[in-house]
C-alpha cells in the first residue's frame, strides 16, 4: 500500500515523462498558435461582414467575455489541475467522464486528417503566387487543373500536385511532434508565431496601400445596428468565438497540463483570448482592404466580390494577387501566413491524440507519434489527395465542426458544471496563482451563459441542415461522411474509456500536490517542493 508521501515522490516522474513548456511565455505562444488558424483569416472577416459589419463587433466582444474566455479558463483549469491529456484529466475529475475526453480525441484525429490537406493547398499556392500560375481563371484553375475535381463522388484517382505537398506537411508535423513538448511544439511556436505576426502585418500594410482599400474597410466596418436585433447575428458571434479559440475539444486541456504548477492561468487565458481576437480583427482589415481593391479594379461593389472560406483563399485572393501591384509579394505573404497558422493549429490538434495515447498506454514520445501520426497521414493521403478530396473535406469539416466540436463542448460543460459540480474546486485552483480572481460570475457564465450560447448555435445549425441538404450534396455522402461520423465519435469515445489504464496511473482525483487550493479527492502533500522540479524539457525555473 502506497502512502501519500510515496505517491508524492512518484508524481514528478510522471511529469518528467510527459514533458512540459519551459515557461509561461512559451505556453502562451503555443496556445495562440493553436487558436490562430485558418478560420481567423478566412472565416472571421466574412462572418463579421455578413452579420452587421462594425455592429457585429459588439456581440462578438460580448461573446468573447461571457462565453469564450470563461470556457477557455474551464479548459485550462481541468488540464492544469489534473495534469493529464483530455481523457486522463476527465478520468481524474470523475471516473465516468473519461469518455468525454476520448470523444474529444476522436474529433481531433478527424480534424487533423483533413486540416493537413488545406495546409498543403496553401503551401502549393505560396509557390503558385510567384508566377501567377492560375492565370485569368482562378476558380477554374483551383477546381480543374489543381484539384482536378469532377463529379461529386468518392474516387481513388490520385492528384500528384496535392499528394506531394500533403506528404511534406505530414513529414514536417511528425518531426515536430517527435521532438516533444518544449523542443518540438514550444520551439516551433517561439519561431512561427512572431513570423506569422510580422508576415501578416506586412500583408495588411501592403493591402492598405492598394487603390480602393478604403471602400473595402467601409464595407466591413460600416455598422448595421438593426442587425443586433437578429438572433442569428448573436449566434454567429458565439459560434465564431467557440470555433476560433480552440476550446471544448481537448486542445487547451492538453496544453494546460504541460504548464508548470505555479503559473497564472487566468492571466494567460486573457492574453490568449484577446490576442486571438486581435489577430482576427487584423485579418479582417487586410482581407477587406484587398477585396476593396478587387471591387474597384473590376468596377463592382464590395458585396459582389466578398466571400469567405475556401472561396476567399483560393479563388478571390488569387484574383486580387493577379491585379495588385507587387502581387507576387502579396500572395507569398498571404499563403505563407495560411501555412504557418495552419501548421501551428495542426500541431495542437494532433498533440491531443498523441498525449492521450501516451497517458493511456505508457508509451514513449516517438512511439506514440508514429502510432498516431502514420495512420493519420495515410488516411489523409488516401482521402484528400484524390480528385474527390475537396468534396470529402467539405462534408467532414461541416459536420465535425457543427455537430462534433460544438456538441462535445456543450455536453462537457454541462457535465462539469451540473453533474460533477466541479466548478468551485476548479475556480479555487485558478485563484491560487491566477489574477484576476474568478468567482461566482465565472461559474455563472460557464454553467449557464456559455451553454445557452452554444445551444442556440447548434439549434440554428441543425435547423438549416434539416431544411435543406448541405450544399445539395447527395444524401448518401452526407449520411456516411456526415451524420454517421457524428454518431460514431461519441460511441467510440466511451468504448475507448473502458480500456484499462497503464499500471500505476493515478485516477483518484488530482495528482498529489497538484492542487493546494481545494482537492476534490486525494489530499495534497504537505511538502510541495518535489512537485515543482523542472520537467525533462522544461528548462530552468
N, C-alpha and C positions, 0 to 999 in steps of 0.2 A: 504494500500500500504506500503510495507516494504522499508526502506531506505537501503543504502549501509552499514551504520553503524549497522543497525538492522541485516542484513544478516551476518555481521562480527561476531556478538555475538552468532549467531546460529551455525556458522561453527564448532567451537570446539566440540559442542555436537555431531555432525555427526562423527567426527574423534574419539571421545571417544567411541562412539557406535561401530565403526568398529574395533578399536584396532590398534596396531602397534608394530613394533620392538623396543626394548628398546635402541638399539644402532646401529651404522653403522656396527660394528663387527658382530652382530647377523644377520643383513640383508645379509652381505657378505657370512657368513656361510650358511644361508638358500638358497641363490642364487647358491652357489657352490653345495649344496646338491641337488638342482633341476637339475643343469647341469650335474653333475657327476652321471650317471646312468648306466644301464646295457650295453648300446651301447658303452660307453667308454671302458668297459672291454672286450666285445666280438666282437665289430664291428671295432673299430679303428685299432687294430693290423693287422687284416686280410686285411682291405682296404688298409693300407699302404703297406703291403707285395705284394698285387696283383697289385699295381699301382706304381711300381718303387722303392720300398724299401726305402733306405735312400734318394733317389732323391725326393720321394713324400713329404718329409718334406718341400721342397721349395714351391710348390704350396699350401701346407697346411698352411704354415705360411702366405703366401700372401693372401689366402682366409680369414684367421683369421683377418688380419689387414685391408683388403679392404672391407670386407663384414660382417664378424661375429661380430666384436666389434662395427662397425658403426650401425648395425641393433640392437644390444643389447642396445646401447645408445638411439636409437629411442624408443624402448620399455620402457626404464627407463624414458625418457622424457615425454612420453604420460601418464604413470601411476603416476609419481611423480608430474607432473604439474596439472593433472586433478583429483587426489585424489579419484580414484574410481576403481571398478572392470573393466574388459575389456569392457563390454557393456556401463557402465556409463562413462568411460573415453572417449570412442569414441563418445558417445552422446554429451558430453561436448565439444569435438573437433569440431563436426558438427553434427547436429541432424540426418541427413540422413545416417550417417556412423555407427549408433548403431548396425545395423545388422552384421557388421564385427565382433563386439565383441561377439555377440551371436553365430556366426559361430565358433569362437574360443572356446567358452564354449562347444558347441556340440562336437567338436573334442576332447576336454579334457575329457568329460564324457565317450566317447567311449574308449579312451586310458586307462582311469582308470579301466574300466570294464575288459579289457583283461590283462593289465600290472600286476594286482594283481596276476593273475594265474602264471606268470613266477616267481614272488617272492615266491609264495607257493611252486613251484617246487624246488627252490633254498633252501628254508627252510627245506624241506624234505631231500634234498641231503646233507645238512650240517650234519644231523644225519646218513645218509647212509654212510658218509665218515668214521665214527668211526669203522665200521666193514666191510667196502668194500662190501656193500650189493649187488652191481651189478655183482659181481663175475668176470668171464672171458669174459663176453659178454656185455659190457656197452650199446651198441646200442640195442641189443635185450631186455635187461632189461628195458631201458628207454621207448621204444615204446611198449613193450609187457607187462611185469609184472607191471611196474609202471603206465604208461598211459593207458594201455590196448587198444591201438589204433587198430582198424580193418580197414575195407574198408573205402574209402573216402566218407562219408555220414554224415548227422546230426542225432544224436541219443539222447535218453533221458536216456541211461544206465549210472548210476552214478558210479564213481570210488571213493570209500571211502578214499583211500590213498591220493587223491587230494582234496576232499571235506573238510576234517578236517583242513589241514594247510591253505587252502584258506579262510575258515571261521575265523581262528585265525588271518590271515593277515588283514582282513577287520575289525575285532574287535579292533585290535591294532590301525589301522588308524583312525577309528571313535572316539576312545578315545582321540587321539592326536588332531583331528580336533575340538572336542567339547571343549577342554581346551582353544582354542583361538590362536591368532596370536603369542603372546610372550610366554605364558605358555605352549602352545602346539607345534606349528611349530618352534618357536625360540629356546625353551629349547631342543627340540629333535635335532635340528641342532647343538647346542652347544655341545651336548654329542656325537651324532653319527658321525659327520664329523671328529673330531680328532681320534675317534676309528677306523673309516674307513681308514684313512691315516696310522695309526700305523699298522693295520692289513695288509694293502696292502704292506707296506714297508717290514714287516716281511715275507709276501708271496714272494716278489721279492728276498729278501736275500736268502730265502730257495731255490727258483728256480735257482738262480745263482750258488748255491753250487752243483747243480746236474751235473753228468757227461754229457758232450755233450751240456751244456748250451751255450758255445761259438759258436757252429755251428748254433744254433738257432738264436743268435744275429747277426751272419754274414749274415744269410738268410734274416733277417728283415732289416738290415741297409746297406747292400751292395747296392750302388746306381746304378740304371739303368738309366743313363742320357738320353738315347734315348726315355724313356717313357714321357719325358716332351714335346715332340712334339705331343703327342696324346691328342686331346680334351677331351676324356673320362677320362683321368687322372686328368685333371683340374676340370672337372665336379665332379669327385669323391671327390676331395679336398673340393670344395664348398659344396657339399652335406653333407659330414661328419661334417663340421663346423655348418651348419644350423641344422642338426639333434642333435648335441651334446650340443649346447649352450642353448637350451630351448627358442629360440626366435621365434616370429611370431605367437604364438598361445595362448597368453594371460597370460602366467605364469609370465613373468618379468614385464608386465604391472601391474598385481595384486600385486606382491611383492613390486614393487617400490611405489605403493600407500600407503604402510604401513611404509614408511621411513619418518623420521622427515623432515620438510621443509628445514632446513638449513644444508643439507648434500651434500658432494661432490659425485655426481652420476657418473661423468666421471671417477674419480679415482677408484670408486667402480667397475665400468664396466671393467676397465683394470685389476684389481685384479681378478675378476671372470673369465674373458676371458682367462687370462694366467694360472690361477690355473686349469681350466678345461683342457686346452691343456697339462699342465704339468702332470696331472693325466693320460691322455691318453697315453703320452709317457711312463710313469711309467708302465702302464698296458701292453703296447707293449713289454717292456723289460721282465716283469715277464712271460707273456704268451709265448713268443718265446723262452725264456730260457727253459721253461718246454717242449715246443714242440721239441727243440733240443735234450733234454734228451730222449724223446719218440722215436725220429727218430733213435738215436744211439742204444737204447735198442732193437729196432726191426730190426736193420740193413737196415734202409730205409733212403731216402733223406728227408730233411725237407719239401719239397714241396709235398711229398706223405702223410704227416700227418697233414699239416697245414689246418685249416678250420676256419670259423667264425660263429657267431650267436649261435643258439641253439645247433648245432652240436659240436662246440668248448666246450661249457659249460657243456653239459650233456652227451657227448659221448667221445670226445677226452680227456678232463681233468680227468674224472674218470679212463680212461685207464692209464693216466700218474700217477695218485694217487696210482693205484694198484701196479705199478712197482717202484715207487720212495721210497728212504729211508725216514722214518718218513712221509709216505704218508697220514696217518690219519690227521696229523697236517696240511699238505699242503691242504687237502680237506676242513677241517674246516675253514681255513683262506680264501680260495678261495670262497667257497659257502657262508660263513658268510659275506664276502665283497659284494657279489652279493645281499644278503638280505638287508644289510644296505643301499647300493647305491640305490636299488630298492625302499625301503621304503621312503627315503627322496625325491626321484623323484615322487613317487605316491602321497605323501602328497601335493607337489606343484601342481600337475595336478588336484587333486580333489578340492583344495582350489580355483582354478579359478571358478569352478561351484558354490561352496558354497558362495563365495564372491558376485557373480553375483545375486544369489537368494536373499541374504541379502539386497543388494542395491536396487533391483527391488521391493521387497515385504515388506521391513522394518521388517524382522523377526530377532529373536534373534539367537545367535550363535548355541545353542543346537538344536533349531527348524530347522534351515537351514541344519545343519549337518545331522540330521535324515532324512529330506526331500530329501536330495541328496544322502546321503550315503547308506541308507537302500535299495532304488531301485537299486542303482549301485551294491551293494553287492549281492542282489537277482539275478540280471541279470548275474553277474559274476559267481555265483554258478551254475545257471541253464545251462549256455552256456559252461563253461570251466571245470566243474568237471565231465564231461561225457567222454565217450570213443571217441567222435568226437572232443573234446576240442582242440587238437593240430592243427587240420585242420582248424577249425573256426578261431582260433587265428592267424594262419599263413596268411590266406587270409585277414582278417580285418586289421592286422598290416601292411601288404604290401600296401594296398590301402589307408588307412588313413594316413600313413606316406608319400607316394609318391604323392598322389593327394588331401590329406586333409591339412596337415601341410604346404607343400610347396606352394600349390595354394593360401591358405588364406594369407600366408606370402607375396607372390608376390603381390596379389591384394591389401592388406592393405598398403604395402609400396608404391605402385603406387598411391593409393588414397590419402594418407597423403602427398606425395611429389608433385603430379601434379594436383590433383583435389582440395583438400582443401588448398594446398600450405602452409602447417603449419610448414615447416622445419625452416624458420627463427625464428619464435617465440619459437619453441621447443629448437633450438640451444641457443637462448638467455637465456632461462630458465636454461639450463645446465650450462651456463657460469657464472651464479650469484655466485654459490659456488663451481663450478667444475674446476678442474685443471688436465691436460692441457685444455686450452680453445678449443672449437670446432668452426669451421667457414666454409668457402666456401668448403674446402676439404671434411669435413664431409658431407656436403649437397650433394656434387657431388657423393661421394661414396654411400650414402644412396639412392639417387634418380636415379642413373644410373648404377654404377658398381654392387652393390648388386642385383638389379632386373635382370640385364643381366645374372649374375651368376646363379640365381635361375631359370630363364627361360631356360637356357641351360640344367640344371639338369633335369628339367621337360620334355623337348623335348626328351632327350635321354631315360628317363624312359618310356615315352609314346611310343616311337619307339619300345622299347624292348617288351612292353606288347602287342602291336598291332601285332608284328611279330610272337609271339608265346604265347600260354596260359600260365599264370604264374604257374610254377611247374606242368604243364599238368593237373591241376585240372579240374573237369567237368565245362562246360560252365555255367550251371545254378548256381553253387556255386560262381563263380567269378562275375556273374551278380547280384545275390541277396545280397551277403555279401561284394562285392567289388564296382562295378560301381554304383549300386543303392544307396549304403550308401554315396558314394562321392557326388552324386547329391542331396540327401536328406538333408545333413547337411547345406549347404548354404540356401536352401529353408526354412528349419525350423528356421534358424537363423534370417532371415529377417521377418518371420512371428512373432517370439517372440518379435522382435523390435517394433511391432505395439501395444503390450500391454502397458497400461499406467504405468507410474512410480508412486511410492508411493507419497502421498501428501507432498508438500513442498520440493521435490527434486530439487536442483539447477541444471539446464541444460544449462543455457546461458553462456557458456564458463567456464574457470577455476573458481573454488570457490573463492570468495573474499579473498585476502590476500595470495593466494597460489602461485602467480607468480609476484613478484615485478619487473621482468625484462621487459616483453613485453606481457601484457594480450591481448588475441585475442578479447574478447568481453567485459566482465564486468571489470571495473576499480578496482584496488586493494585498499583496505582500507588504509588510511593514518596512521592508528595505528596498526602495525603488532603484537603488544605484545600478544593479546588474542590468536592468531593462533599458537603461539609457546608453548602453555601449554602442559604438559605431557599428553600422551594418557592413557587410563584406565589401560592397562597392559604394558605401555612403560617404566616404571621405571624412575628414576631421570635423568634429563638432565645433 
